[in-house]
Amino acid sequence: MATPLISAVCPECETELSTPPMVQGETLVCPECMLTLRVEDVEADGTLSLAMIEVTLRDWGQ
C-alpha cells in the first residue's frame, strides 16, 4: 500500500510540491530553488503551509 502524498507550494518559486505526510516544524528542501522550508501548519484539507528558513553556513576560516 502506497503512502498518500500531500501537497504544498514553495513560497519563493511557487513550485507545487508533493511529499509524504509531515508535521509542524519539519523541514524540506524545494527541488527547484533549493531553499530550506519549514512546515508552519497543516491545513484541514491536508495541504502544508510553508515558510522559508535561513540556513547559516559555518565559516571554516578559508
N, CA, C and O atoms as a Tripos MOL2 file, in Angstrom:
@<TRIPOS>MOLECULE
protein
  248   247    62     0     0
PROTEIN
NO_CHARGES

@<TRIPOS>ATOM
      1 N           0.8450   -1.1760    0.0000 N.3       1 MET1
      2 CA          0.0000    0.0000    0.0000 C.3       1 MET1
      3 C           0.8930    1.2440    0.0000 C.2       1 MET1
      4 O           1.8040    1.3700    0.8180 O.2       1 MET1
      5 N           0.6160    2.1480   -0.9240 N.am      2 ALA2
      6 CA          1.4410    3.3520   -1.0780 C.3       2 ALA2
      7 C           1.0700    4.4010   -0.0310 C.2       2 ALA2
      8 O          -0.0860    4.5190    0.3730 O.2       2 ALA2
      9 N           2.0770    5.1540    0.3960 N.am      3 THR3
     10 CA          1.8500    6.2470    1.3450 C.3       3 THR3
     11 C           1.1920    7.4010    0.6090 C.2       3 THR3
     12 O           1.6720    7.7930   -0.4540 O.2       3 THR3
     13 N           0.1090    7.9570    1.1390 N.am      4 PRO4
     14 CA         -0.5380    9.0860    0.4530 C.3       4 PRO4
     15 C           0.3740   10.3130    0.4760 C.2       4 PRO4
     16 O           1.0850   10.5490    1.4530 O.2       4 PRO4
     17 N           0.3470   11.0830   -0.6000 N.am      5 LEU5
     18 CA          1.1400   12.3000   -0.6850 C.3       5 LEU5
     19 C           0.2750   13.5050   -0.3820 C.2       5 LEU5
     20 O          -0.9150   13.5210   -0.6990 O.2       5 LEU5
     21 N           0.8720   14.5140    0.2320 N.am      6 ILE6
     22 CA          0.1700   15.7620    0.4850 C.3       6 ILE6
     23 C           0.8530   16.8510   -0.3300 C.2       6 ILE6
     24 O           2.0050   16.7030   -0.7380 O.2       6 ILE6
     25 N           0.1460   17.9290   -0.5620 N.am      7 SER7
     26 CA          0.6680   18.9620   -1.4480 C.3       7 SER7
     27 C           1.0270   20.2330   -0.6970 C.2       7 SER7
     28 O           0.5280   20.5110    0.3940 O.2       7 SER7
     29 N           1.9150   20.9940   -1.3290 N.am      8 ALA8
     30 CA          2.3570   22.2750   -0.8000 C.3       8 ALA8
     31 C           2.8750   23.0980   -1.9690 C.2       8 ALA8
     32 O           3.1020   22.5710   -3.0580 O.2       8 ALA8
     33 N           3.0600   24.3840   -1.7370 N.am      9 VAL9
     34 CA          3.6110   25.2780   -2.7510 C.3       9 VAL9
     35 C           4.7690   26.0340   -2.1350 C.2       9 VAL9
     36 O           4.6470   26.5930   -1.0460 O.2       9 VAL9
     37 N           5.9010   26.0510   -2.8360 N.am     10 CYS10
     38 CA          7.0630   26.7840   -2.3620 C.3      10 CYS10
     39 C           6.7300   28.2840   -2.3490 C.2      10 CYS10
     40 O           6.2840   28.8170   -3.3660 O.2      10 CYS10
     41 N           6.9370   28.9720   -1.2220 N.am     11 PRO11
     42 CA          6.6090   30.3930   -1.1540 C.3      11 PRO11
     43 C           7.5490   31.2750   -1.9800 C.2      11 PRO11
     44 O           7.2290   32.4350   -2.2400 O.2      11 PRO11
     45 N           8.6850   30.7510   -2.3890 N.am     12 GLU12
     46 CA          9.6460   31.5390   -3.1690 C.3      12 GLU12
     47 C           9.4210   31.3970   -4.6690 C.2      12 GLU12
     48 O           9.2270   32.3940   -5.3630 O.2      12 GLU12
     49 N           9.4450   30.1630   -5.1740 N.am     13 CYS13
     50 CA          9.3570   29.9510   -6.6280 C.3      13 CYS13
     51 C           7.9940   29.4400   -7.0830 C.2      13 CYS13
     52 O           7.7610   29.2830   -8.2810 O.2      13 CYS13
     53 N           7.0990   29.1810   -6.1430 N.am     14 GLU14
     54 CA          5.7300   28.7290   -6.3990 C.3      14 GLU14
     55 C           5.6430   27.3640   -7.0700 C.2      14 GLU14
     56 O           4.6540   27.0550   -7.7350 O.2      14 GLU14
     57 N           6.6800   26.5490   -6.8950 N.am     15 THR15
     58 CA          6.6560   25.1800   -7.4030 C.3      15 THR15
     59 C           5.7050   24.3520   -6.5520 C.2      15 THR15
     60 O           5.7160   24.4450   -5.3250 O.2      15 THR15
     61 N           4.8830   23.5420   -7.2110 N.am     16 GLU16
     62 CA          3.9920   22.6510   -6.4730 C.3      16 GLU16
     63 C           4.7900   21.4370   -6.0190 C.2      16 GLU16
     64 O           5.4640   20.7890   -6.8200 O.2      16 GLU16
     65 N           4.7070   21.1370   -4.7310 N.am     17 LEU17
     66 CA          5.4590   20.0430   -4.1320 C.3      17 LEU17
     67 C           4.5100   18.9460   -3.6730 C.2      17 LEU17
     68 O           3.3940   19.2240   -3.2340 O.2      17 LEU17
     69 N           4.9540   17.7080   -3.7750 N.am     18 SER18
     70 CA          4.2290   16.5620   -3.2230 C.3      18 SER18
     71 C           5.1780   15.8560   -2.2750 C.2      18 SER18
     72 O           6.3230   15.5680   -2.6240 O.2      18 SER18
     73 N           4.6940   15.5820   -1.0750 N.am     19 THR19
     74 CA          5.5520   14.9880   -0.0510 C.3      19 THR19
     75 C           4.7410   14.0190    0.8030 C.2      19 THR19
     76 O           3.5230   14.1570    0.9120 O.2      19 THR19
     77 N           5.4060   13.0500    1.4030 N.am     20 PRO20
     78 CA          4.6930   12.2080    2.3670 C.3      20 PRO20
     79 C           4.1890   13.0780    3.5250 C.2      20 PRO20
     80 O           4.6890   14.1890    3.7030 O.2      20 PRO20
     81 N           3.2400   12.6220    4.2970 N.am     21 PRO21
     82 CA          2.7100   13.4270    5.4030 C.3      21 PRO21
     83 C           3.8240   13.9470    6.3190 C.2      21 PRO21
     84 O           4.7550   13.2170    6.6610 O.2      21 PRO21
     85 N           3.7110   15.2170    6.7060 N.am     22 MET22
     86 CA          4.6840   15.8690    7.5760 C.3      22 MET22
     87 C           3.9270   16.5650    8.7040 C.2      22 MET22
     88 O           2.7180   16.7750    8.6150 O.2      22 MET22
     89 N           4.6500   16.9190    9.7610 N.am     23 VAL23
     90 CA          4.0440   17.6250   10.8800 C.3      23 VAL23
     91 C           4.7030   18.9960   11.0300 C.2      23 VAL23
     92 O           5.7710   19.2540   10.4740 O.2      23 VAL23
     93 N           4.0500   19.8540   11.7830 N.am     24 GLN24
     94 CA          4.5490   21.2030   12.0140 C.3      24 GLN24
     95 C           5.9710   21.1630   12.5660 C.2      24 GLN24
     96 O           6.2720   20.3940   13.4790 O.2      24 GLN24
     97 N           6.8440   22.0030   12.0020 N.am     25 GLY25
     98 CA          8.2220   22.0860   12.4500 C.3      25 GLY25
     99 C           9.2040   21.2890   11.6130 C.2      25 GLY25
    100 O          10.4060   21.5500   11.6760 O.2      25 GLY25
    101 N           8.7320   20.3180   10.8250 N.am     26 GLU26
    102 CA          9.6350   19.5460    9.9670 C.3      26 GLU26
    103 C          10.1170   20.4230    8.8180 C.2      26 GLU26
    104 O           9.4660   21.4040    8.4590 O.2      26 GLU26
    105 N          11.2520   20.0650    8.2520 N.am     27 THR27
    106 CA         11.8100   20.8430    7.1460 C.3      27 THR27
    107 C          11.9430   19.9850    5.8910 C.2      27 THR27
    108 O          12.0290   18.7590    5.9540 O.2      27 THR27
    109 N          11.9580   20.6700    4.7550 N.am     28 LEU28
    110 CA         12.1890   20.0390    3.4690 C.3      28 LEU28
    111 C          12.8810   21.0490    2.5760 C.2      28 LEU28
    112 O          12.9150   22.2400    2.8850 O.2      28 LEU28
    113 N          13.4340   20.5760    1.4690 N.am     29 VAL29
    114 CA         14.1200   21.4460    0.5170 C.3      29 VAL29
    115 C          13.3410   21.4430   -0.7810 C.2      29 VAL29
    116 O          12.9680   20.3870   -1.2920 O.2      29 VAL29
    117 N          13.0960   22.6410   -1.3160 N.am     30 CYS30
    118 CA         12.4290   22.7520   -2.6090 C.3      30 CYS30
    119 C          13.3950   22.2550   -3.6810 C.2      30 CYS30
    120 O          14.5200   22.7490   -3.7600 O.2      30 CYS30
    121 N          12.9890   21.2930   -4.5050 N.am     31 PRO31
    122 CA         13.9010   20.7630   -5.5220 C.3      31 PRO31
    123 C          14.1720   21.7510   -6.6500 C.2      31 PRO31
    124 O          15.1300   21.5800   -7.4040 O.2      31 PRO31
    125 N          13.3490   22.7700   -6.7740 N.am     32 GLU32
    126 CA         13.5070   23.7340   -7.8560 C.3      32 GLU32
    127 C          14.4590   24.8690   -7.4880 C.2      32 GLU32
    128 O          15.4030   25.1460   -8.2280 O.2      32 GLU32
    129 N          14.2210   25.5340   -6.3420 N.am     33 CYS33
    130 CA         15.0400   26.6990   -5.9640 C.3      33 CYS33
    131 C          16.0230   26.3930   -4.8360 C.2      33 CYS33
    132 O          16.8290   27.2480   -4.4680 O.2      33 CYS33
    133 N          15.9620   25.1830   -4.2870 N.am     34 MET34
    134 CA         16.8950   24.6920   -3.2640 C.3      34 MET34
    135 C          16.7890   25.4150   -1.9160 C.2      34 MET34
    136 O          17.7120   25.3250   -1.1070 O.2      34 MET34
    137 N          15.7020   26.1180   -1.6600 N.am     35 LEU35
    138 CA         15.5080   26.7560   -0.3610 C.3      35 LEU35
    139 C          15.0580   25.7340    0.6720 C.2      35 LEU35
    140 O          14.3350   24.7900    0.3530 O.2      35 LEU35
    141 N          15.4870   25.9260    1.9020 N.am     36 THR36
    142 CA         15.0230   25.0920    3.0050 C.3      36 THR36
    143 C          13.7240   25.6910    3.5200 C.2      36 THR36
    144 O          13.6540   26.8880    3.8000 O.2      36 THR36
    145 N          12.7060   24.8660    3.6420 N.am     37 LEU37
    146 CA         11.3720   25.2950    4.0490 C.3      37 LEU37
    147 C          10.9520   24.5650    5.3110 C.2      37 LEU37
    148 O          11.2830   23.3950    5.5040 O.2      37 LEU37
    149 N          10.2170   25.2650    6.1720 N.am     38 ARG38
    150 CA          9.7030   24.6590    7.3990 C.3      38 ARG38
    151 C           8.1850   24.5940    7.2920 C.2      38 ARG38
    152 O           7.5460   25.5260    6.8050 O.2      38 ARG38
    153 N           7.6150   23.4790    7.7550 N.am     39 VAL39
    154 CA          6.1570   23.3330    7.8000 C.3      39 VAL39
    155 C           5.6450   24.2030    8.9440 C.2      39 VAL39
    156 O           5.9420   23.9390   10.1090 O.2      39 VAL39
    157 N           4.8790   25.2370    8.6130 N.am     40 GLU40
    158 CA          4.3050   26.1300    9.6050 C.3      40 GLU40
    159 C           2.9780   25.6020   10.1300 C.2      40 GLU40
    160 O           2.6530   25.7570   11.3070 O.2      40 GLU40
    161 N           2.2170   24.9750    9.2340 N.am     41 ASP41
    162 CA          0.8950   24.4860    9.6170 C.3      41 ASP41
    163 C           0.4550   23.4200    8.6290 C.2      41 ASP41
    164 O           0.8630   23.4340    7.4680 O.2      41 ASP41
    165 N          -0.3730   22.5030    9.0910 N.am     42 VAL42
    166 CA         -1.0080   21.5180    8.2240 C.3      42 VAL42
    167 C          -2.4860   21.8920    8.1790 C.2      42 VAL42
    168 O          -3.1890   21.8260    9.1870 O.2      42 VAL42
    169 N          -2.9420   22.2850    6.9940 N.am     43 GLU43
    170 CA         -4.3270   22.7390    6.8260 C.3      43 GLU43
    171 C          -5.3030   21.5680    6.9710 C.2      43 GLU43
    172 O          -4.9090   20.4050    6.8900 O.2      43 GLU43
    173 N          -6.5600   21.8870    7.1840 N.am     44 ALA44
    174 CA         -7.5960   20.8660    7.3580 C.3      44 ALA44
    175 C          -7.7320   19.9770    6.1250 C.2      44 ALA44
    176 O          -8.0730   18.8000    6.2460 O.2      44 ALA44
    177 N          -7.4670   20.5330    4.9310 N.am     45 ASP45
    178 CA         -7.5840   19.7400    3.7060 C.3      45 ASP45
    179 C          -6.3090   18.9420    3.3980 C.2      45 ASP45
    180 O          -6.2280   18.2780    2.3650 O.2      45 ASP45
    181 N          -5.3110   19.0070    4.2990 N.am     46 GLY46
    182 CA         -4.0930   18.2230    4.1430 C.3      46 GLY46
    183 C          -2.9490   18.9470    3.4630 C.2      46 GLY46
    184 O          -1.8520   18.3960    3.3710 O.2      46 GLY46
    185 N          -3.1680   20.1720    2.9800 N.am     47 THR47
    186 CA         -2.0660   20.9050    2.3620 C.3      47 THR47
    187 C          -1.1860   21.5260    3.4360 C.2      47 THR47
    188 O          -1.6310   21.7860    4.5540 O.2      47 THR47
    189 N           0.0680   21.7570    3.0750 N.am     48 LEU48
    190 CA          1.0320   22.3160    4.0130 C.3      48 LEU48
    191 C           1.1910   23.8140    3.8070 C.2      48 LEU48
    192 O           1.1750   24.2990    2.6760 O.2      48 LEU48
    193 N           1.3430   24.5350    4.8930 N.am     49 SER49
    194 CA          1.7000   25.9460    4.8590 C.3      49 SER49
    195 C           3.1950   25.9990    5.1590 C.2      49 SER49
    196 O           3.6330   25.5680    6.2260 O.2      49 SER49
    197 N           3.9890   26.5350    4.2040 N.am     50 LEU50
    198 CA          5.4440   26.5190    4.3210 C.3      50 LEU50
    199 C           6.0110   27.9210    4.4900 C.2      50 LEU50
    200 O           5.4340   28.8980    4.0120 O.2      50 LEU50
    201 N           7.1480   28.0100    5.1740 N.am     51 ALA51
    202 CA          7.8730   29.2720    5.3350 C.3      51 ALA51
    203 C           9.3450   29.0120    5.0760 C.2      51 ALA51
    204 O           9.8700   27.9490    5.4070 O.2      51 ALA51
    205 N          10.0110   30.0070    4.4730 N.am     52 MET52
    206 CA         11.4430   29.8980    4.2310 C.3      52 MET52
    207 C          12.1810   30.0300    5.5540 C.2      52 MET52
    208 O          11.7820   30.8080    6.4210 O.2      52 MET52
    209 N          13.2530   29.2710    5.7050 N.am     53 ILE53
    210 CA         14.0940   29.4590    6.8840 C.3      53 ILE53
    211 C          15.5060   29.7640    6.4160 C.2      53 ILE53
    212 O          15.9670   29.2540    5.3950 O.2      53 ILE53
    213 N          16.1700   30.5960    7.1750 N.am     54 GLU54
    214 CA         17.5270   30.9820    6.8320 C.3      54 GLU54
    215 C          18.4950   29.9300    7.3600 C.2      54 GLU54
    216 O          18.4520   29.5560    8.5320 O.2      54 GLU54
    217 N          19.3440   29.4750    6.4990 N.am     55 VAL55
    218 CA         20.3510   28.4930    6.8750 C.3      55 VAL55
    219 C          21.6860   29.2230    6.9290 C.2      55 VAL55
    220 O          22.1360   29.7770    5.9260 O.2      55 VAL55
    221 N          22.3150   29.2240    8.0910 N.am     56 THR56
    222 CA         23.6090   29.8620    8.2440 C.3      56 THR56
    223 C          24.6990   28.8260    8.0360 C.2      56 THR56
    224 O          24.7550   27.8070    8.7250 O.2      56 THR56
    225 N          25.5560   29.1070    7.0800 N.am     57 LEU57
    226 CA         26.6480   28.1860    6.8040 C.3      57 LEU57
    227 C          27.8140   28.4790    7.7200 C.2      57 LEU57
    228 O          28.0830   29.6370    8.0390 O.2      57 LEU57
    229 N          28.4870   27.4730    8.1310 N.am     58 ARG58
    230 CA         29.6320   27.6220    9.0330 C.3      58 ARG58
    231 C          30.8210   28.2110    8.2870 C.2      58 ARG58
    232 O          31.1310   27.7860    7.1740 O.2      58 ARG58
    233 N          31.4770   29.1750    8.8860 N.am     59 ASP59
    234 CA         32.6870   29.7640    8.3190 C.3      59 ASP59
    235 C          33.8820   28.9520    8.7900 C.2      59 ASP59
    236 O          34.2170   28.9450    9.9740 O.2      59 ASP59
    237 N          34.5110   28.2780    7.8630 N.am     60 TRP60
    238 CA         35.6430   27.4200    8.1990 C.3      60 TRP60
    239 C          36.9620   28.1740    8.1600 C.2      60 TRP60
    240 O          38.0210   27.5620    8.3000 O.2      60 TRP60
    241 N          36.9220   29.5050    7.9720 N.am     61 GLY61
    242 CA         38.1220   30.3170    8.0190 C.3      61 GLY61
    243 C          39.0110   30.1720    6.8000 C.2      61 GLY61
    244 O          40.2230   30.3650    6.8900 O.2      61 GLY61
    245 N          38.4300   29.8380    5.6760 N.am     62 GLN62
    246 CA         39.2360   29.6610    4.4680 C.3      62 GLN62
    247 C          39.1610   30.8670    3.5810 C.2      62 GLN62
    248 O          39.7810   30.8910    2.5180 O.2      62 GLN62
@<TRIPOS>BOND
     1     1     2 1
     2     2     3 1
     3     3     4 2
     4     3     5 am
     5     5     6 1
     6     6     7 1
     7     7     8 2
     8     7     9 am
     9     9    10 1
    10    10    11 1
    11    11    12 2
    12    11    13 am
    13    13    14 1
    14    14    15 1
    15    15    16 2
    16    15    17 am
    17    17    18 1
    18    18    19 1
    19    19    20 2
    20    19    21 am
    21    21    22 1
    22    22    23 1
    23    23    24 2
    24    23    25 am
    25    25    26 1
    26    26    27 1
    27    27    28 2
    28    27    29 am
    29    29    30 1
    30    30    31 1
    31    31    32 2
    32    31    33 am
    33    33    34 1
    34    34    35 1
    35    35    36 2
    36    35    37 am
    37    37    38 1
    38    38    39 1
    39    39    40 2
    40    39    41 am
    41    41    42 1
    42    42    43 1
    43    43    44 2
    44    43    45 am
    45    45    46 1
    46    46    47 1
    47    47    48 2
    48    47    49 am
    49    49    50 1
    50    50    51 1
    51    51    52 2
    52    51    53 am
    53    53    54 1
    54    54    55 1
    55    55    56 2
    56    55    57 am
    57    57    58 1
    58    58    59 1
    59    59    60 2
    60    59    61 am
    61    61    62 1
    62    62    63 1
    63    63    64 2
    64    63    65 am
    65    65    66 1
    66    66    67 1
    67    67    68 2
    68    67    69 am
    69    69    70 1
    70    70    71 1
    71    71    72 2
    72    71    73 am
    73    73    74 1
    74    74    75 1
    75    75    76 2
    76    75    77 am
    77    77    78 1
    78    78    79 1
    79    79    80 2
    80    79    81 am
    81    81    82 1
    82    82    83 1
    83    83    84 2
    84    83    85 am
    85    85    86 1
    86    86    87 1
    87    87    88 2
    88    87    89 am
    89    89    90 1
    90    90    91 1
    91    91    92 2
    92    91    93 am
    93    93    94 1
    94    94    95 1
    95    95    96 2
    96    95    97 am
    97    97    98 1
    98    98    99 1
    99    99   100 2
   100    99   101 am
   101   101   102 1
   102   102   103 1
   103   103   104 2
   104   103   105 am
   105   105   106 1
   106   106   107 1
   107   107   108 2
   108   107   109 am
   109   109   110 1
   110   110   111 1
   111   111   112 2
   112   111   113 am
   113   113   114 1
   114   114   115 1
   115   115   116 2
   116   115   117 am
   117   117   118 1
   118   118   119 1
   119   119   120 2
   120   119   121 am
   121   121   122 1
   122   122   123 1
   123   123   124 2
   124   123   125 am
   125   125   126 1
   126   126   127 1
   127   127   128 2
   128   127   129 am
   129   129   130 1
   130   130   131 1
   131   131   132 2
   132   131   133 am
   133   133   134 1
   134   134   135 1
   135   135   136 2
   136   135   137 am
   137   137   138 1
   138   138   139 1
   139   139   140 2
   140   139   141 am
   141   141   142 1
   142   142   143 1
   143   143   144 2
   144   143   145 am
   145   145   146 1
   146   146   147 1
   147   147   148 2
   148   147   149 am
   149   149   150 1
   150   150   151 1
   151   151   152 2
   152   151   153 am
   153   153   154 1
   154   154   155 1
   155   155   156 2
   156   155   157 am
   157   157   158 1
   158   158   159 1
   159   159   160 2
   160   159   161 am
   161   161   162 1
   162   162   163 1
   163   163   164 2
   164   163   165 am
   165   165   166 1
   166   166   167 1
   167   167   168 2
   168   167   169 am
   169   169   170 1
   170   170   171 1
   171   171   172 2
   172   171   173 am
   173   173   174 1
   174   174   175 1
   175   175   176 2
   176   175   177 am
   177   177   178 1
   178   178   179 1
   179   179   180 2
   180   179   181 am
   181   181   182 1
   182   182   183 1
   183   183   184 2
   184   183   185 am
   185   185   186 1
   186   186   187 1
   187   187   188 2
   188   187   189 am
   189   189   190 1
   190   190   191 1
   191   191   192 2
   192   191   193 am
   193   193   194 1
   194   194   195 1
   195   195   196 2
   196   195   197 am
   197   197   198 1
   198   198   199 1
   199   199   200 2
   200   199   201 am
   201   201   202 1
   202   202   203 1
   203   203   204 2
   204   203   205 am
   205   205   206 1
   206   206   207 1
   207   207   208 2
   208   207   209 am
   209   209   210 1
   210   210   211 1
   211   211   212 2
   212   211   213 am
   213   213   214 1
   214   214   215 1
   215   215   216 2
   216   215   217 am
   217   217   218 1
   218   218   219 1
   219   219   220 2
   220   219   221 am
   221   221   222 1
   222   222   223 1
   223   223   224 2
   224   223   225 am
   225   225   226 1
   226   226   227 1
   227   227   228 2
   228   227   229 am
   229   229   230 1
   230   230   231 1
   231   231   232 2
   232   231   233 am
   233   233   234 1
   234   234   235 1
   235   235   236 2
   236   235   237 am
   237   237   238 1
   238   238   239 1
   239   239   240 2
   240   239   241 am
   241   241   242 1
   242   242   243 1
   243   243   244 2
   244   243   245 am
   245   245   246 1
   246   246   247 1
   247   247   248 2
@<TRIPOS>SUBSTRUCTURE
     1 MET1         2 RESIDUE 1 A MET
     2 ALA2         6 RESIDUE 1 A ALA
     3 THR3        10 RESIDUE 1 A THR
     4 PRO4        14 RESIDUE 1 A PRO
     5 LEU5        18 RESIDUE 1 A LEU
     6 ILE6        22 RESIDUE 1 A ILE
     7 SER7        26 RESIDUE 1 A SER
     8 ALA8        30 RESIDUE 1 A ALA
     9 VAL9        34 RESIDUE 1 A VAL
    10 CYS10       38 RESIDUE 1 A CYS
    11 PRO11       42 RESIDUE 1 A PRO
    12 GLU12       46 RESIDUE 1 A GLU
    13 CYS13       50 RESIDUE 1 A CYS
    14 GLU14       54 RESIDUE 1 A GLU
    15 THR15       58 RESIDUE 1 A THR
    16 GLU16       62 RESIDUE 1 A GLU
    17 LEU17       66 RESIDUE 1 A LEU
    18 SER18       70 RESIDUE 1 A SER
    19 THR19       74 RESIDUE 1 A THR
    20 PRO20       78 RESIDUE 1 A PRO
    21 PRO21       82 RESIDUE 1 A PRO
    22 MET22       86 RESIDUE 1 A MET
    23 VAL23       90 RESIDUE 1 A VAL
    24 GLN24       94 RESIDUE 1 A GLN
    25 GLY25       98 RESIDUE 1 A GLY
    26 GLU26      102 RESIDUE 1 A GLU
    27 THR27      106 RESIDUE 1 A THR
    28 LEU28      110 RESIDUE 1 A LEU
    29 VAL29      114 RESIDUE 1 A VAL
    30 CYS30      118 RESIDUE 1 A CYS
    31 PRO31      122 RESIDUE 1 A PRO
    32 GLU32      126 RESIDUE 1 A GLU
    33 CYS33      130 RESIDUE 1 A CYS
    34 MET34      134 RESIDUE 1 A MET
    35 LEU35      138 RESIDUE 1 A LEU
    36 THR36      142 RESIDUE 1 A THR
    37 LEU37      146 RESIDUE 1 A LEU
    38 ARG38      150 RESIDUE 1 A ARG
    39 VAL39      154 RESIDUE 1 A VAL
    40 GLU40      158 RESIDUE 1 A GLU
    41 ASP41      162 RESIDUE 1 A ASP
    42 VAL42      166 RESIDUE 1 A VAL
    43 GLU43      170 RESIDUE 1 A GLU
    44 ALA44      174 RESIDUE 1 A ALA
    45 ASP45      178 RESIDUE 1 A ASP
    46 GLY46      182 RESIDUE 1 A GLY
    47 THR47      186 RESIDUE 1 A THR
    48 LEU48      190 RESIDUE 1 A LEU
    49 SER49      194 RESIDUE 1 A SER
    50 LEU50      198 RESIDUE 1 A LEU
    51 ALA51      202 RESIDUE 1 A ALA
    52 MET52      206 RESIDUE 1 A MET
    53 ILE53      210 RESIDUE 1 A ILE
    54 GLU54      214 RESIDUE 1 A GLU
    55 VAL55      218 RESIDUE 1 A VAL
    56 THR56      222 RESIDUE 1 A THR
    57 LEU57      226 RESIDUE 1 A LEU
    58 ARG58      230 RESIDUE 1 A ARG
    59 ASP59      234 RESIDUE 1 A ASP
    60 TRP60      238 RESIDUE 1 A TRP
    61 GLY61      242 RESIDUE 1 A GLY
    62 GLN62      246 RESIDUE 1 A GLN
